[in-house]
Amino acid sequence: MRAIMILSRRKFLQLSASLFSGAIFSPLANFQLPTFLVQPQTDFITVRGDQFYFGDQRFPIRGFNYYPQLHPWKTFNIGEWESAVTERELKLGAGLGANVVRIFVDFNYSLDNARAQEPIVNYFSPMTQYVENLRECVEIAGRMNLKVILTLLDSLDFAMYLPQNVWMVEEYLKILAPPFANDPRILCWDLQNEPDRAIRTVGNNIVIPFFRRVSALVRSLAPNHLQTIGMIDRLPARYFSDFNAWIDFFCFHYYDQAENLNALVQFYRAQTTKPLMLEEFGLATGGPGPDGAYTEQDQANHYQTVLKTLDDNKMCGSVFWALTDFPIGLAGNPPIQEDSPENHYGIFRLDYSEKPAGRVIRNFWKK
């Protein structure tokens, strides 16, 4: 997501003091969500060299980041999920020529989006209805031939990275991941959105081992799917050897001047031979401050330069931010109450009409 402060919506209340003090809780009982019926298939997206493949054909990533226009950051929340709206909006993306959609599972909201958490036996179990809403979204995407990048652990509290608390995340994933393990509509598990903040705040000596454990668990639960982690911008070179050992491809997010993108691509290319995907990029067409001082034609020009840079470098693909504009007071976590550039990154306006950048995207994706 655009680099704004992502905060946990609720604190740990009775648990918070124990979490930071190092108290150990007993693992969850063998609580299981029902497994959704998906026929096992062999047609999963794979990696060869620095590209993606679907069967024997190269699969260039042509994607968009998705939140529902009226429920951003709360896509699958009980009482807010609207399958008909999501179907209408995903059709807009598919109409551009997209083959991938990126969606987000919010850790806190998936536990309980109605009230503060309480330490109950299935405290770290995602709600059945939340997972059902997620499954329905995957089905809608599949009907439109959109593969899904499933981003996990959004808004995860920094306390959860601590070694004594990782087991709680693991128990959570043991319930969330298995229903999708044999689903070829899932392109990959994006283990978390922009963990750079956690690395800076909690420390790389804690956060990197956390993801090593999470990756190993998800790999055991869903061995047919790829894995990645979406970084805000430039992953420090000293961390590449750690991540390179267990993710299948690298992702980065870019909101700087389009003319500077090539230098960042070359930096990444010098660190890894794995696929390199631009997982977020965009330009706001409104809002206060310098980040909002651009026109729709500026946005179109930005997309033209970014997509040409990716083509010139024979990149494996990209996922733009974002599909639609958002009304004031809804975007962000917590929501930004005044107008913000965050509301204006969409390729489609509030009335679903298309901005000029849509034509640029369509032209590149037809190649």
C-alpha positions in Angstrom: 0.0 0.0 0.0 1.0 3.6 -0.4 3.5 4.4 2.3 1.1 5.6 5.1 1.3 4.6 8.7 -0.5 1.3 9.2 -1.6 0.9 12.7 -3.2 -2.0 14.5 -6.9 -1.2 15.0 -7.0 -2.6 18.5 -4.5 -3.1 21.2 -4.0 -6.4 23.0 -5.9 -5.2 26.1 -5.6 -7.9 28.7 -3.0 -9.7 26.7 -0.7 -6.9 25.8 1.3 -6.8 29.0 1.8 -10.5 28.9 2.9 -10.5 25.3 5.7 -8.0 25.9 6.7 -9.5 29.2 7.4 -12.9 27.5 4.6 -14.9 29.1 3.9 -18.1 27.2 0.4 -19.2 26.3 -0.7 -22.8 25.6 -1.2 -23.5 21.9 -4.7 -23.7 20.6 -6.7 -26.8 20.6 -7.1 -28.6 17.3 -9.7 -26.2 16.1 -10.2 -26.5 12.3 -12.2 -24.6 9.8 -14.1 -26.7 7.2 -12.0 -27.4 4.1 -13.5 -25.9 1.0 -13.8 -28.3 -1.8 -11.3 -27.5 -4.5 -10.2 -30.1 -7.0 -6.5 -30.7 -6.8 -4.8 -29.5 -10.0 -1.3 -29.3 -11.4 -1.8 -25.9 -13.1 -0.1 -23.8 -10.5 2.0 -20.8 -11.4 5.7 -21.7 -11.3 9.0 -19.9 -11.6 11.7 -20.6 -14.2 14.7 -18.3 -14.1 13.5 -14.8 -13.6 10.0 -15.3 -15.1 6.6 -16.9 -14.2 5.1 -19.7 -16.1 1.6 -21.2 -16.3 2.1 -24.7 -17.7 4.6 -24.2 -20.6 3.7 -20.6 -21.3 5.3 -17.6 -19.8 2.9 -15.8 -17.5 3.7 -12.0 -17.3 2.1 -10.4 -14.3 -0.5 -7.8 -15.2 -2.1 -7.0 -12.0 -3.8 -4.5 -9.7 -4.1 -4.0 -6.0 -7.7 -4.3 -4.8 -9.8 -2.9 -2.0 -13.6 -2.4 -2.5 -14.3 1.3 -3.1 -16.6 1.7 -0.1 -14.8 -0.7 2.3 -11.1 -0.2 1.8 -8.8 -2.0 4.3 -11.9 -4.0 5.4 -12.6 -6.1 2.3 -13.7 -9.3 4.1 -15.1 -7.9 7.3 -18.4 -9.4 8.4 -21.1 -6.9 7.6 -19.0 -5.1 5.0 -18.1 -7.8 2.5 -20.2 -7.4 -0.7 -19.7 -10.0 -3.3 -21.7 -8.3 -6.0 -19.7 -5.1 -5.6 -16.4 -7.0 -5.7 -17.6 -8.8 -8.8 -18.4 -5.5 -10.5 -15.1 -3.9 -9.6 -12.9 -6.9 -10.5 -14.5 -6.8 -13.9 -13.1 -3.3 -14.3 -9.6 -4.6 -13.7 -10.1 -7.7 -15.9 -11.4 -5.3 -18.6 -8.0 -3.6 -18.7 -6.4 -6.9 -19.5 -5.3 -7.9 -16.0 -4.5 -11.5 -15.1 -3.7 -10.9 -11.4 -5.4 -9.3 -8.4 -3.7 -8.6 -5.1 -5.9 -8.8 -1.9 -5.2 -8.4 1.8 -6.0 -10.4 4.9 -6.0 -8.1 7.9 -4.8 -10.0 10.9 -6.9 -8.1 13.5 -10.1 -7.9 11.5 -10.0 -11.6 10.6 -10.0 -12.4 14.3 -12.9 -10.1 15.2 -14.0 -6.9 13.4 -16.9 -6.1 15.8 -15.4 -5.7 19.2 -12.1 -5.7 21.2 -10.3 -9.0 21.5 -10.8 -11.2 24.5 -8.5 -14.0 25.6 -10.7 -17.0 24.7 -9.7 -20.4 23.5 -9.8 -19.6 19.8 -8.4 -16.1 20.2 -6.0 -16.6 17.4 -8.3 -18.4 15.0 -9.6 -16.5 12.1 -13.4 -16.2 12.0 -15.1 -18.8 9.8 -17.2 -16.3 8.0 -14.2 -14.0 7.3 -12.4 -17.0 5.6 -15.6 -17.8 3.8 -15.7 -14.2 2.4 -12.1 -14.6 1.4 -12.9 -17.8 -0.4 -15.8 -16.2 -2.2 -13.5 -13.5 -3.4 -11.0 -16.0 -4.8 -13.9 -17.7 -6.6 -15.0 -14.4 -8.2 -11.5 -13.7 -9.3 -11.2 -17.2 -10.7 -14.3 -16.7 -12.9 -12.5 -13.7 -14.4 -9.3 -15.6 -15.0 -7.5 -13.5 -12.3 -4.8 -15.2 -10.3 -4.7 -14.1 -6.7 -1.8 -12.7 -4.7 -2.9 -13.4 -1.2 -1.3 -10.9 1.3 -1.2 -12.1 4.9 -0.8 -10.6 8.3 -1.7 -7.0 7.4 -1.7 -4.7 10.4 0.1 -7.2 12.5 1.0 -5.8 15.9 4.8 -5.5 16.5 4.5 -7.6 19.6 3.7 -10.7 17.5 7.2 -10.8 15.9 8.7 -11.5 19.3 10.0 -15.1 19.5 7.8 -16.0 22.5 4.7 -15.0 20.5 5.4 -16.5 17.0 3.5 -19.7 17.9 0.2 -17.6 17.9 0.8 -16.5 14.4 1.6 -20.1 13.4 -1.6 -21.4 15.0 -3.6 -18.7 13.1 -2.0 -19.7 9.8 -2.6 -23.4 10.4 -6.3 -22.6 10.2 -6.2 -19.9 7.5 -4.0 -21.5 4.9 -5.2 -25.2 4.5 -8.5 -24.4 2.8 -6.6 -22.8 -0.1 -3.7 -25.1 -0.2 -4.8 -27.0 -3.4 -6.3 -24.0 -5.1 -4.5 -23.1 -8.4 -6.3 -19.7 -8.4 -3.8 -18.6 -5.8 -0.7 -17.3 -7.5 1.3 -16.8 -4.3 1.3 -16.1 -0.6 2.6 -12.6 0.1 3.7 -13.2 3.7 3.2 -9.6 4.7 2.7 -6.2 3.2 5.7 -3.8 3.8 7.4 -5.4 6.8 10.2 -2.9 6.4 8.7 -0.9 9.3 8.8 -3.9 11.6 12.5 -4.5 10.6 13.3 -0.9 11.5 11.2 -0.8 14.7 11.6 -4.3 16.2 14.9 -5.2 14.6 16.1 -7.4 11.8 17.4 -10.0 14.3 13.8 -10.6 15.4 11.8 -10.0 12.2 13.8 -12.0 9.7 13.7 -15.2 11.9 10.0 -14.6 12.3 9.5 -14.7 8.5 11.8 -17.7 8.2 9.5 -19.6 10.5 6.3 -18.3 8.8 7.6 -19.2 5.4 8.5 -22.7 6.5 5.1 -23.2 7.9 3.2 -21.9 4.9 5.4 -24.0 2.7 4.4 -27.1 4.6 0.7 -26.1 4.5 0.6 -25.1 0.8 3.6 -26.5 -1.0 2.3 -25.9 -4.5 2.1 -22.1 -4.1 4.9 -19.5 -4.5 5.9 -17.1 -1.7 7.1 -13.5 -1.6 7.2 -10.5 0.7 6.3 -7.0 -0.6 8.9 -4.4 0.5 8.2 -0.7 0.6 11.2 0.3 -1.5 14.8 -0.8 -1.3 15.5 -3.9 0.7 19.0 -3.4 2.2 21.5 -5.5 0.3 22.7 -7.2 3.5 19.3 -8.8 3.9 19.1 -10.4 0.5 20.9 -13.6 1.4 18.4 -14.2 4.2 15.3 -13.7 2.1 16.7 -15.3 -1.0 17.0 -18.6 0.7 13.2 -19.1 1.2 11.1 -16.8 -1.0 10.5 -17.6 -4.6 10.6 -14.1 -6.0 11.2 -10.5 -4.8 8.7 -7.7 -4.7 9.2 -4.0 -4.2 6.9 -1.0 -4.0 7.8 2.3 -5.7 6.2 5.7 -5.4 9.2 7.9 -6.4 9.7 9.7 -9.7 9.2 7.3 -12.6 12.5 8.4 -14.2 14.4 7.0 -11.2 12.9 3.5 -11.4 15.5 2.0 -13.6 18.3 2.6 -11.0 16.3 0.6 -8.4 15.6 -2.2 -10.9 19.4 -2.5 -11.5 20.1 -2.5 -7.8 17.7 -5.5 -7.3 19.0 -7.2 -10.4 22.5 -7.1 -8.9 21.3 -8.9 -5.8 19.2 -11.8 -7.2 18.5 -13.9 -10.2 15.0 -14.7 -9.1 11.9 -13.0 -10.6 11.6 -9.3 -9.6 8.1 -7.8 -9.5 7.0 -4.3 -9.0 4.1 -5.0 -6.6 2.9 -1.5 -6.1 3.3 1.8 -8.0 1.0 4.7 -8.9 0.4 8.4 -8.8 -2.4 10.3 -7.1 -4.5 12.6 -9.2 -5.6 14.9 -6.3 -5.6 15.6 -2.6 -3.7 18.2 -0.5 0.1 18.6 -0.5 2.8 17.9 -3.0 1.8 14.2 -3.4 -1.6 15.3 -4.7 -0.4 18.0 -7.0 -0.8 15.9 -10.2 -3.3 15.7 -12.9 -4.9 12.7 -14.6 -2.6 13.2 -17.5 0.4 13.3 -15.2 -0.7 9.9 -13.9 -1.0 8.6 -17.5 2.5 9.8 -18.2 3.8 8.2 -15.0 2.3 4.9 -16.0 3.8 5.2 -19.5 7.3 5.7 -18.1 7.0 3.0 -15.4 5.6 0.3 -17.7 8.2 1.1 -20.5 11.0 0.8 -17.9 9.7 -2.6 -16.9 9.4 -3.7 -20.5 12.9 -2.5 -21.3 14.3 -4.5 -18.4 12.2 -7.6 -19.4 10.7 -7.7 -15.9 8.3 -10.4 -15.0 5.4 -7.9 -14.4 3.8 -5.4 -12.1 0.7 -4.8 -9.9 -0.5 -1.2 -9.9 -2.0 0.8 -7.0 -4.9 1.0 -7.1 -8.0 0.0 -9.0 -10.4 2.7 -7.9 -10.5 6.0 -6.1 -11.9 6.1 -2.5 -14.4 8.4 -0.9 -13.0 10.8 1.8 -12.9 9.3 5.2 -12.5 5.6 4.3 -9.0 5.0 3.0 -6.2 4.0 5.4 -5.9 2.1 8.6 -7.0 3.9 10.6 -9.1 5.8 8.1 -7.9 9.3 7.1 -10.8 11.6 7.9 -9.9 14.5 5.6 -9.1 14.4 1.9 -5.8 12.8 1.1 -3.8 11.7 -2.0 -4.6 8.2 -0.8 -8.1 8.7 -2.1 -7.0 9.5 -5.7 -4.6 6.7 -6.8 -7.3 4.9 -8.7 -7.4 4.1 -12.4 -11.2 4.4 -12.1 -12.9 7.4 -10.6 -15.6 7.3 -7.9 -18.2 6.9 -10.6 -16.2 4.0 -12.1 -15.3 6.1 -15.2 -11.8 5.4 -16.5 -8.9 7.9 -16.2 -6.5 8.3 -19.1 -4.0 6.0 -17.5 -6.4 3.1 -18.2 -5.6 3.4 -21.9 -1.9 3.3 -21.2 -2.2 0.2 -19.2 -4.4 -1.5 -21.8 -2.0 -0.7 -24.6 1.0 -2.2 -22.7 -0.9 -5.2 -21.6 -2.0 -6.0 -25.2 1.7 -6.5 -26.2 
